[in-house]
Amino acid sequence: MPSTTSPQTICQKKQQLETPNGWKHLLLCAALFALPVQAERIKDLASIQGVRDNPLIGYGLMVGLDGTGDQTMQTPFTTQSLNNMLGQLGVTLPPGTSMQLKNVAAVMVTAVLPAFVRPGQTIDITVSSLGNAKSLRGGTLLMTPLKGADGQVYALAQGNMVLGGVGASAGGSSVKINQLSAGRIPAGAIVERAVNSSLGDGSSPFLLELNTSDFGTAQLAVDAINRNLGPGTAVAIDARVIQISPPLKPDERVSFLARIQNIDVVPVQGVARVVINARTGSVVMNQSVRLNDCAVAHGSLSVVINTEPVVSQPAPLSGGVTVATQKSQIEVSQAGGALQVIRGGASLADVIKGLNALGANPQDLVSILQALKAVGALRAELEII
């Protein structure tokens, strides 16, 4: 069995062979303890043009509900849909018939048609209430055509839906756990039409599309592909699209793409960016954010109101009445306000340490970051969502 030697032992042995200054020893130790560069597969960085999912949508009826369906007086489209369905099944209702149904609900059915799916295969569907049904628990979805963006029917949905939520109400009080008006039916739709793919073309090149536009990452991906599959295999068209020359034999196209997707690439660092959610006060920044030396003063104004009851007692035999009143004390204070120096940082940890020194809450940090960007101390793009 091969012996293992710790980095500390290697440093000690190496130091004995070097000069007394020890600078080479420090360089060796730094190299041993350096963090490895994280590489990513091309399949995680890019997608093949033409290989995509397609959304499907349909309108249908769900029956068999336990009195929790749509209130037909408030949702007339449910009654109209039921009349149309019964007419197609040969059931004719007398004119002017008003149906008061509680076990039927109008629903919207959505699904995603994966790439390369073939007729006869099944896909999962999501069923969502369209009217005012209280619950879809235990319902059965009737046959519903699912259409694509071109108006063509690509799948037929039907099946029983089981919800993970539960609800109960009594005496004006109600309790509900999880969602009762939407759920999924696994393998609830059968594919009836396939979507044509461009991968079967004879000599047309493949196009890889990076998930994020970056000239550096695109060039690194091209270099990695050409290094593994031969020079001239890949050419970068722009910061997002890479053109791949296909193999001469059509039966080698799948294995060729599989090899490309498993090639490791070390992407370049993205643009320094700070994202602020103005509604929740969330602040997220990437590892490229840097901060210059600056001084910040940020104080918060607080108002405290204390109310105490005061009882006025009349003198004995005076005929007066005891009166209770309220006495309020208002105190205004302002915390902080002194200038604090934030040292510039060369890493994300230094930036966080400097911002935490201010002791500001997330809402105050939003205003501080905006001011730092305005004076040029924040070396990053500021995006507010």
N, C-alpha and C positions, 0 to 999 in steps of 0.2 A: 504494500500500500504506500503511495507517495506521501511524503511528509509535508505538513502544512506549516508555514512560517507566518507569524503575524506581521503586519506592517511596522509595528514598533521595533521588532527584532531586526527587520531588514534595515531600518533607519540606523539602528545602533551599529550594525556591521558595516554599513556604508560609511558611517561617520569615521570609523577607525581607519578607513583607506583614504580619506580625503585630507585636505589641508586643515590646519587648526582653526582656520576662520569659520568653517562650518557652513558656508553659504550654499555649497552643493548639497549638503545634508538637508537643508531647509527646502531646497527645490525638489529633492527626491520625495520628501515627506508630503509636500503639497501635491505632487503628482499622484501619490498613492491614495491620498484621502480626497481627491477631487471627485465630485459627483459625476456619474456617467451621463453622457449625452443621451437623451431619450429620443429614440427613432420611432417613426410611425410608418405603418404600411400604406401603400398608395391607395388601397381600398378605403382607408379611413380618411384620406386627404382629398380624394377626388371620386367622381362618378363617371360612368361611361354614358356619353350622349346617346339618347334613345332608349336607355334602360331606366324606366321610370314607372311609378305607380299612377293610376288614374282614379279619380274620385267618382263614385256612383251615388245616385239619390233616387228616391222613390216615395210615393204617397200611398198609404194603405190603411187598413182597418185591423184593429185588434179586438177580438171577441173573447168571451168566457171570463170576463172580469166579475169579481164578486161584489157587484153593486157599486163599484168605484169608477165607473166609466164617465164619459162626458155627459154634462147636462144639456140635453138636446135643444132646449129652449134658448140657451145661450151660445150654442155651437151648431148653427143650422147646417154647416157643411158636413157634419157627421151624418145627419139624417139624409141629406142629398146623396152622399156617397153610398150609403146603405141601400137607398132606393135604386140607384144605378146598378149596384151589384146584384140585387135581387131580380131586377129586370133582365140582366144578362143570364141569370140562372133559370129564367122562365117563370118567376113569381111576379104577378101583377097585383099591385095594391089599388084599392078603390081611390078615386080622386078625392083629395082633401083629407086623407088619413093622416092623423097626427100621432107619430110614434113617440112614446115616452120610454126611452131605453136607458138603462143604467149599466149594462154589461158590455157596451161597445165604446171604443175610443178611436179617434182619428190620430194617426201617428205618421211621423216622418222616418224613413229608413235610409240610413247612409252606410256606405261600405267603401273599401279601397280595393281596386282591382290590381293585383301585383303584376309585374312584368313577366312575360313568358307563360302566363297561365293559359290553360287549354280548356275547351268546352267539356263539361262533365265534372270538373273539379269544384270543390266547395270553398267558400270564403266566409269569414266572420262578418256579422252585420251589427249595427247599433240601432236600436229602436228608441225613439223619443216622442213623448206625448205632444200633440199639437194643440189640443183643446184644454179643457179644465178638468181632466180626469184626476182623481185623487191618487190613484195607484194603478200601475200596470202589472201588479203581482199576479202570477198565475195565468196571464193572458196567452192567447194563441194568435199569432200573426197570420192573416190570410194571404194568399198568393199575391205578391207585390212585384211588379216589374221594376228593375233598377236600370236607370238610364245614365248615359255619359253626357259629356258636354255637347256632343253632336246630336243628341236626341235619340240615339239608337239604344235598344235594350241589350244589355250585356249580361244580365243575371236575373234570376227569379228567386225571390226571398219568401220563405214560409217556415214556420216552426213555433215551438213553445218557448216562452221566455221565463226564466227564473231569476228573480231579483234577490240581491243580498240584503236589501233594506227591509225594515219593518216599521209599522206605524200603528198607533192606537189613539182613540179619542173617546171621551165620555164626560158628560156634564160641563161642556164648554172648554175642557182642557184636552190637550193633545200632545203627543210625543212622537217624534220621528227619528229614526236612525238610518243614516245613509240615504241614497236617492231612490225615490219610488216612482218617478215619472220617466225614467230612462234606464235602459239596460242593454246587454249584448246577448246575441244568440250565436254561440260557436257553430261554425259550419252551417249557418242558417240560409245561405244562398248558393244556388248552383249556377255556375258560369255557363252561359249560352253562346257567347261570341268571344273570340280571341282578338287581341290587339296586335296588329302587324308590327314587327320589329325590323329595324334596318340592319341588324347584324348578319342577316343571311345574304347580303349583297356580295357579289363576287370580288371586286377589287377596290371597293370604296374604303378609304382609311377610317380607322377608329378615331374618335375625338374624346379625350379625357378632359373633364371640366373640374377644376379645383373648387372646393367648397368656399374658399376665401381667396380673392384675387391678391396675388403677391408675385412680383417678378422674381424675387430671390427663390422662393419655394418652387416656382415653375421651372427655373433653370436647374435647380438641384434634382428635381424629379426627372428632367430630361437626361441629365448626366448619369443618374442611377440606372435608368432604363437602357441607355446606350452602352453602359458598362457591363450590364448583365446580358443583353440580347444582341449586341453588336452595334457599331457606329451607324448613324443614319436611321435608326429605328424610330426615334422620337424627335420631334421638332416643336419648339414652343412658338405658338402663333401670337399669343399675347400673355398678359398676366394671369389669365384664367384657363385658356384652352391649350391643350397639347395634342398635336396630331401624331398618330401612331400608324406606321406602315404595316398592313396586314401580312400574314404569311401567304405563300403562294398556293398552298393546298387548303381548300375550304374546310376540310375536316380537322385542321389544326388550329382553327380560330378560337375554340373554347379553351384549350390548354394554353394557347398563347396569352389570352387575356388573364387566365388564372395565374400565370407566372408574373405578369405585370402587376397584378393587384397585390401580390405578396412581397414585392420588392420594398425594402426599408428605405425611408428617406428621413433625414433630419431637417425638419422645416425651420426656416429662419424665424426669429422673434417677430411678433406682430407689432403694429403701431401702438405706442404707449397710449392707453385710453383709460379713462375713469367714467363709469356709467353710474348715474344717479337716478333713482326712482323717486320722483318728487312726491308721489302719493304715499309711499310707505317709509320714506327716509332711508332706504337701503343704498349703500355705497359699495361698489365693487370696482377693483382696479387690478390690472394685470401686472406681470412681473417687470415690465419695461418702464413703469412709472418712476420718475425721478423728481427730486425736490431741491430747489436752491435755497440758500440761506435767506431768511426773511424774519420779520418781526410781526406778531399778530396780537391784537387785543380784542377779546370777545367777551362781553358780559351779558348776563340775562337779568331782566327785570322781573321781580316777583312781588305780588300783592297778597297780603294775608289779612283776612277779616275775621275777628273774634267777636262773637255775640254772647253776652251773659245776661241772664234774667235778673232784674232788680225789683225788689218788693218794697213799696212805700206803706208803712204802718202808721195809722193816725194815732194821736194822743188818746189816753184813756178818757172816757166820757165826753169826747169831743163830737161824737155823732158822725165822724168821718167814715169813709169806706176804704178798705185795703185795696191798693192798686198795684198790679204787677206790670212792669215795663221792661223793655229790652234796651241794653246798652251795648253799643258796638264800638270796637277799636280797630282802626285801619292802620296797617304798617306796610310801608313800601321799602323794599331793599333791592339793591343791585349787586349781584355777585360778580367777581372777576373785574375785568376792565383794564388790568395792568398789562403792559406790553410783555409778551413772552417771545423769546428767540427760538426759532425752529431751525435746527442745523440741517444743512443740505445732506441728502443721502444718496449713496451710489447703488443702493439695492432697495428692494421692496420692504425688507425688514426695517431699514433705516427710516424710510418714509412713514411706516406705521408707528414706529417708536416716536418720531417727531410729532405726528399728529395726536397721538395719545397723550403727549405731555401737556397738551392744552386742556385736557379733561372735559372736552365738549361731548355732548350727546350726539346721536346720529343726525338729528334735525339741524343742530347748530353746525355740524360738520359739513352739511350741504352748502350753507352760506360761506363757510370758511374756504372751501375748495373753489367756489366760484370767485371769491376775492383773490385767492392765490393765482388762479388762472388769469385774472384781469391784470395783475401786476407783473406777470411773467415768471412767477416763482414756481409754478406747477408745469413741469415739462411733460405734458400729456394732453391728449384731446379730451375735452369734457363733453360728455353726451348725457342729455337729460331726457328720460323717457316717462 
